[in-house]
């Protein structure tokens, strides 16, 4: 079987997978549609142990109301329980989900989740079909088509999303400007060691900062950026800038965050320009 036949088979298989996924979504049978999504509330935050591990996130006790029985259920995030909780305070609302009929298999997310139709995998399958078609056209009609196919549609998509990215950046900059400032303290430095076959042991350092908002909310959170010499930061006093509506949105360096947001939009615009240039180059080569 040659390259042409393999690519046709590739497109057919992933196309069929996309159709099956869409059909399951329409029938309400996807994993996402069979997941019960609830809102939990953190009742208690357990202080992290200095020198401990970041695995599992900040230890919390969470309560939520079981829709089937109407009773209050109390659980913890011990073990593999979905997203790592990296910022916690008593009263914070987080997402709790579990497969239908299996409440013991609950998982957490850092925010309550909206119902989903489970179209992520079908969309990815369609992307793989598109990749196969681009390669197939490039083989049949010449490699400049690969430049057009890999640059043109992504450039259009990126250009369409650019105004949205600018709005998101502006909103983020407004939130940074409006942040409140309080003193904080590094209450623990967590240390994890993993082994890489090529590079050997890899050490991950995660400082944990504690601060109390002006509203009286005591927050405990992982702090992975803008803290110099994190390995020796235990018991260090820091200045924390946080969003009053969501203390999980905090930073130790507002100026660096401003620069990062502006740089992200610039990179987005540059990527769109490079993709468009790639598509134009392919079109020019086809005309020769």
C-alpha positions as CSV (number, residue, x, y, z in Angstrom):
1,X,0.0,0.0,0.0
2,X,1.5,3.4,-1.1
3,X,1.5,6.8,0.6
4,X,-1.7,7.8,-1.2
5,X,-3.7,4.8,0.0
6,X,-2.4,5.2,3.5
7,X,-3.5,8.8,3.6
8,X,-6.9,8.0,2.3
9,X,-7.3,5.4,4.9
10,X,-6.1,7.8,7.6
11,X,-8.7,10.4,6.5
12,X,-11.5,7.7,6.3
13,X,-10.7,6.3,9.8
14,X,-10.5,9.7,11.6
15,X,-13.6,10.9,9.6
16,X,-15.5,7.9,10.8
17,X,-14.3,8.5,14.4
18,X,-15.5,12.1,14.1
19,X,-19.0,11.0,12.9
20,X,-19.3,8.5,15.6
21,X,-18.3,11.1,18.2
22,X,-20.9,13.6,16.9
23,X,-23.5,10.8,16.8
24,X,-22.8,9.9,20.5
25,X,-23.1,13.6,21.4
26,X,-26.5,13.9,19.7
27,X,-27.6,10.7,21.6
28,X,-26.3,12.1,24.9
29,X,-23.8,9.2,25.3
30,X,-20.4,10.9,25.5
31,X,-18.4,10.7,28.7
32,X,-18.9,14.4,29.3
33,X,-22.6,14.1,29.0
34,X,-22.7,11.2,31.4
35,X,-20.8,13.2,34.0
36,X,-22.6,14.7,37.0
37,X,-21.2,18.2,37.6
38,X,-21.7,19.9,41.0
39,X,-20.5,22.9,43.0
40,X,-18.5,22.1,46.1
41,X,-17.5,24.4,49.0
42,X,-14.1,24.2,50.8
43,X,-14.9,23.7,54.5
44,X,-11.4,23.3,55.8
45,X,-7.8,23.9,54.5
46,X,-5.0,21.8,55.9
47,X,-1.7,23.6,56.3
48,X,1.0,22.2,54.0
49,X,4.1,20.6,55.6
50,X,7.3,22.4,54.9
51,X,9.5,20.1,52.8
52,X,6.6,18.0,51.7
53,X,5.3,17.2,48.3
54,X,3.1,19.3,46.0
55,X,1.5,16.2,44.5
56,X,-2.2,16.2,45.2
57,X,-2.3,20.0,45.7
58,X,-3.3,21.8,48.8
59,X,-5.1,19.4,51.1
60,X,-8.8,20.5,51.6
61,X,-12.1,19.2,53.0
62,X,-15.0,19.8,50.6
63,X,-18.7,19.5,51.0
64,X,-21.4,19.4,48.4
65,X,-25.1,18.4,48.1
66,X,-25.9,15.1,46.5
67,X,-28.7,15.8,44.0
68,X,-30.0,12.2,44.2
69,X,-30.5,12.1,48.0
70,X,-30.4,15.8,48.9
71,X,-27.9,15.0,51.6
72,X,-24.7,16.9,52.3
73,X,-21.6,15.0,51.4
74,X,-18.1,15.7,52.8
75,X,-15.0,14.5,50.9
76,X,-11.3,15.3,50.6
77,X,-8.8,15.6,47.8
78,X,-6.5,12.8,49.0
79,X,-5.2,10.7,46.1
80,X,-5.8,11.3,42.4
81,X,-8.8,13.6,42.4
82,X,-8.7,15.5,39.1
83,X,-7.2,19.0,39.0
84,X,-4.7,20.0,41.6
85,X,-6.1,22.6,44.0
86,X,-3.4,25.3,44.0
87,X,-5.3,28.0,45.9
88,X,-7.6,27.4,48.8
89,X,-9.6,29.2,51.4
90,X,-12.6,28.3,53.5
91,X,-15.8,29.0,51.6
92,X,-14.2,28.9,48.1
93,X,-16.5,27.2,45.5
94,X,-14.8,24.6,43.4
95,X,-16.1,22.0,40.9
96,X,-17.0,18.4,41.9
97,X,-17.8,15.9,39.2
98,X,-18.3,12.1,39.0
99,X,-19.6,9.6,36.5
100,X,-23.4,9.0,36.6
101,X,-24.1,6.5,39.3
102,X,-20.5,6.4,40.7
103,X,-20.3,9.2,43.3
104,X,-17.3,7.6,44.9
105,X,-15.2,8.3,41.7
106,X,-15.5,12.1,42.3
107,X,-13.0,14.5,40.9
108,X,-12.2,18.2,41.6
109,X,-11.7,21.2,39.4
110,X,-10.5,24.6,40.4
111,X,-13.9,26.2,39.3
112,X,-17.4,24.8,38.9
113,X,-17.8,23.3,35.4
114,X,-20.6,23.9,32.9
115,X,-22.3,21.0,31.2
116,X,-20.4,19.8,28.1
117,X,-21.5,18.0,24.9
118,X,-18.3,16.1,24.6
119,X,-17.3,17.4,21.2
120,X,-13.6,17.8,22.0
121,X,-12.5,14.4,20.6
122,X,-14.6,14.6,17.4
123,X,-13.1,18.1,16.8
124,X,-9.6,16.7,17.2
125,X,-10.5,13.8,14.8
126,X,-11.6,16.4,12.2
127,X,-8.3,18.2,12.7
128,X,-6.5,14.9,12.0
129,X,-8.6,14.5,8.8
130,X,-7.6,18.0,7.8
131,X,-3.9,17.2,8.3
132,X,-4.2,14.1,6.2
133,X,-6.0,16.1,3.4
134,X,-3.2,18.7,3.4
135,X,-0.5,16.1,3.1
136,X,-2.5,14.2,0.4
137,X,-3.0,17.4,-1.7
138,X,0.7,18.3,-1.2
139,X,1.7,14.9,-2.6
140,X,-0.7,14.9,-5.5
141,X,-0.3,18.6,-6.6
142,X,3.0,19.8,-5.2
143,X,4.6,20.7,-1.9
144,X,3.6,24.4,-2.1
145,X,0.1,23.2,-1.2
146,X,1.5,22.1,2.2
147,X,2.5,25.7,2.8
148,X,-1.0,27.0,1.9
149,X,-2.8,24.3,3.9
150,X,-0.7,24.7,7.0
151,X,-0.6,28.5,6.9
152,X,-3.8,29.7,5.4
153,X,-6.7,28.4,7.6
154,X,-4.7,28.7,10.8
155,X,-3.9,32.3,9.9
156,X,-7.6,33.1,9.3
157,X,-8.5,31.4,12.6
158,X,-5.8,33.3,14.5
159,X,-6.8,36.6,12.9
160,X,-10.5,36.0,13.9
161,X,-9.4,35.3,17.5
162,X,-7.0,38.2,17.7
163,X,-9.6,40.8,18.7
164,X,-10.9,38.4,21.4
165,X,-7.3,38.0,22.6
166,X,-6.9,41.8,22.8
167,X,-10.1,42.1,24.8
168,X,-8.9,39.4,27.2
169,X,-5.6,41.2,27.6
170,X,-7.3,44.5,28.3
171,X,-9.6,42.9,30.9
172,X,-6.6,41.3,32.5
173,X,-4.7,44.6,32.6
174,X,-7.7,46.3,34.2
175,X,-7.8,43.6,36.8
176,X,-4.1,44.0,37.5
177,X,-4.5,47.7,38.0
178,X,-7.4,47.2,40.4
179,X,-5.7,44.6,42.5
180,X,-5.5,45.1,46.2
181,X,-2.3,44.7,48.1
182,X,-1.6,42.9,51.4
183,X,1.4,41.4,53.2
184,X,1.9,37.7,52.9
185,X,4.3,35.0,54.1
186,X,5.9,31.9,52.5
187,X,4.6,29.2,54.9
188,X,6.2,26.2,53.2
189,X,8.5,25.2,50.4
190,X,7.6,21.9,48.8
191,X,10.1,19.7,47.1
192,X,9.5,17.0,44.5
193,X,12.2,14.9,42.8
194,X,11.6,13.0,39.6
195,X,14.0,10.9,37.6
196,X,14.6,11.5,33.9
197,X,16.5,8.8,32.0
198,X,18.6,11.4,30.1
199,X,19.1,14.2,32.6
200,X,18.9,12.3,35.9
201,X,17.1,13.6,39.0
202,X,14.9,16.7,38.4
203,X,13.9,18.8,41.5
204,X,10.8,20.8,41.5
205,X,10.5,23.6,44.1
206,X,7.0,24.9,44.9
207,X,6.7,27.7,47.5
208,X,3.4,28.1,49.3
209,X,2.3,31.6,50.3
210,X,-0.3,32.5,52.8
211,X,-2.1,35.9,53.0
212,X,-5.3,37.4,54.4
213,X,-7.4,39.6,52.1
214,X,-8.9,42.9,53.3
215,X,-12.2,41.0,53.4
216,X,-10.8,38.7,56.0
217,X,-10.3,35.6,53.8
218,X,-7.2,33.5,54.7
219,X,-5.7,32.2,51.5
220,X,-3.2,29.4,51.1
221,X,-1.7,29.0,47.5
222,X,1.1,27.7,45.5
223,X,3.3,30.5,44.2
224,X,5.4,29.3,41.2
225,X,6.5,32.6,39.7
226,X,8.0,36.0,40.5
227,X,9.6,34.8,43.7
228,X,13.4,35.1,43.7
229,X,15.4,32.1,45.1
230,X,12.3,30.0,45.9
231,X,14.3,27.1,47.5
232,X,15.3,29.4,50.4
233,X,12.1,31.4,50.6
234,X,10.6,29.6,53.7
235,X,9.2,32.1,56.3
236,X,10.0,35.0,53.9
237,X,7.7,38.0,54.0
238,X,6.2,39.0,50.6
239,X,3.8,41.5,49.1
240,X,0.8,40.0,47.5
241,X,-1.4,41.7,44.9
242,X,-4.8,39.9,44.5
243,X,-8.2,40.3,42.8
244,X,-10.9,41.0,45.4
245,X,-13.5,38.9,43.6
246,X,-11.2,35.9,43.2
247,X,-8.1,35.7,45.6
248,X,-6.8,32.8,43.5
249,X,-5.9,35.4,40.9
250,X,-2.8,36.9,42.6
251,X,0.7,37.9,41.8
252,X,3.9,39.0,43.6
253,X,4.9,41.3,40.7
254,X,2.3,43.3,38.9
255,X,4.8,44.9,36.5
256,X,6.0,41.5,35.3
257,X,2.4,40.4,34.8
258,X,1.6,43.6,32.7
259,X,4.6,42.8,30.5
260,X,3.7,39.2,30.1
261,X,0.1,40.0,29.0
262,X,1.3,42.5,26.4
263,X,3.9,40.1,25.2
264,X,1.3,37.3,24.7
265,X,-0.8,39.4,22.4
266,X,2.3,40.5,20.4
267,X,3.3,36.8,20.0
268,X,-0.2,36.0,18.9
269,X,-0.1,38.7,16.2
270,X,3.4,37.6,15.1
271,X,2.2,34.0,14.7
272,X,-0.7,35.1,12.6
273,X,1.7,37.2,10.4
274,X,4.1,34.2,10.0
275,X,1.3,31.8,9.1
276,X,-0.1,34.2,6.5
277,X,3.3,34.7,5.1
278,X,3.7,30.9,4.8
279,X,0.4,30.7,2.9
280,X,1.4,33.6,0.6
281,X,4.7,31.9,-0.1
282,X,3.0,28.7,-1.1
283,X,0.6,30.6,-3.4
284,X,3.5,32.5,-5.1
285,X,5.4,29.2,-5.7
286,X,2.3,27.7,-7.3
287,X,2.1,30.6,-9.8
288,X,5.7,30.0,-11.0
